[in-house]
Amino acid sequence: MMQVSETQWSTQEHEIAKAAFDKAYAREVDTLVRTVNQQASEINNIADLWRLHDFLSARRHTLDGKYDARESALIFVFSELVKEGWLNLAELEGLAPAKLSKIAALTRIM
């Protein structure tokens, strides 16, 4: 069985992974921008402003931690993104079957 830390990525898989990674990131950022626009339109006082600031700080921390492009992390990153709905397994087609299988399995247990 392939160990996640020993996973090798072909040139084609790098391209597929980068496209999927970028697509998921763009989707999540677009959703965040819409959410922030909505929340900003509802600011009526300083407490609302600080709530938005805190929300943005937390989201930045979450996004910075989630989108880890290191090869050793990609299986886990893609599993989380599929589980959260930012990607689907079909968008990862072209990755080695063992990688797809590992990602699918991890989405069920994470």
VENLINHU-V113065 format. One record per residue. N is the residue number from 1. RES is the residue in one letter. PHI is phi in whole degrees, 0 to 359 (NA if undefined). PSI is psi in whole degrees, -180 to 180 (NA if undefined). D_CENTER is the distance of its C-alpha to the mean C-alpha in Angstrom with 1 decimal. Layout:
BEGIN
N|RES|PHI|PSI|D_CENTER  N|RES|PHI|PSI|D_CENTER
END
This chain:
BEGIN
1|M|NA|141|25.4  2|M|286|129|22.8  3|Q|276|139|21.5  4|V|302|-41|17.8  5|S|291|-16|19.2  6|E|258|7|21.6  7|T|294|128|19.3  8|Q|258|144|20.5  9|W|241|125|18.7  10|S|284|169|21.1  11|T|300|-43|21.1  12|Q|296|-42|20.2  13|E|294|-36|17.2  14|H|300|-44|16.0  15|E|295|-45|16.4  16|I|297|-45|14.6  17|A|297|-44|11.6  18|K|296|-44|11.6  19|A|297|-44|12.1  20|A|293|-44|9.2  21|F|302|-50|6.8  22|D|296|-39|8.8  23|K|296|-46|9.0  24|A|296|-44|5.6  25|Y|300|-46|5.8  26|A|299|-42|9.3  27|R|298|-46|9.1  28|E|292|-40|7.5  29|V|294|-41|10.0  30|D|300|-42|12.7  31|T|295|-42|12.5  32|L|298|-44|12.7  33|V|299|-43|15.6  34|R|297|-42|17.4  35|T|297|-45|17.2  36|V|294|-41|18.6  37|N|301|-43|21.2  38|Q|296|-48|22.3  39|Q|296|-40|22.6  40|A|296|-35|24.3  41|S|291|-14|26.8  42|E|255|10|27.8  43|I|286|123|28.6  44|N|238|-15|32.3  45|N|204|177|32.9  46|I|296|-34|31.7  47|A|297|-40|30.2  48|D|297|-40|27.9  49|L|297|-45|27.0  50|W|291|-33|26.2  51|R|298|-42|24.1  52|L|295|-42|21.9  53|H|301|-47|21.9  54|D|296|-41|20.8  55|F|300|-47|18.1  56|L|295|-40|16.8  57|S|298|-44|17.2  58|A|295|-43|15.3  59|R|295|-39|12.3  60|R|298|-45|12.5  61|H|300|-44|12.8  62|T|297|-48|9.8  63|L|295|-43|7.5  64|D|299|-37|9.7  65|G|282|-35|9.3  66|K|286|-44|5.7  67|Y|271|76|5.3  68|D|259|111|8.4  69|A|271|6|9.9  70|R|294|139|12.9  71|E|307|-40|14.2  72|S|293|-17|14.9  73|A|256|-16|11.4  74|L|302|-39|9.7  75|I|302|-46|11.1  76|F|290|-40|9.7  77|V|299|-49|6.1  78|F|296|-37|6.6  79|S|299|-46|8.6  80|E|295|-42|6.5  81|L|294|-38|4.3  82|V|293|-46|8.0  83|K|299|-39|9.5  84|E|279|-10|8.0  85|G|91|9|9.0  86|W|279|-19|6.5  87|L|222|163|7.8  88|N|233|160|11.2  89|L|301|-31|13.0  90|A|298|-29|15.4  91|E|284|-7|13.0  92|L|255|5|13.0  93|E|304|138|16.8  94|G|108|-18|18.7  95|L|287|157|17.0  96|A|303|143|19.7  97|P|307|-36|20.6  98|A|295|-37|20.3  99|K|292|-46|16.6  100|L|299|-40|15.9  101|S|296|-44|18.1  102|K|296|-44|16.4  103|I|298|-47|12.9  104|A|299|-43|14.8  105|A|296|-43|16.8  106|L|293|-30|14.1  107|T|294|-25|12.6  108|R|277|-21|16.1  109|I|247|-12|16.7  110|M|281|NA|13.7
END
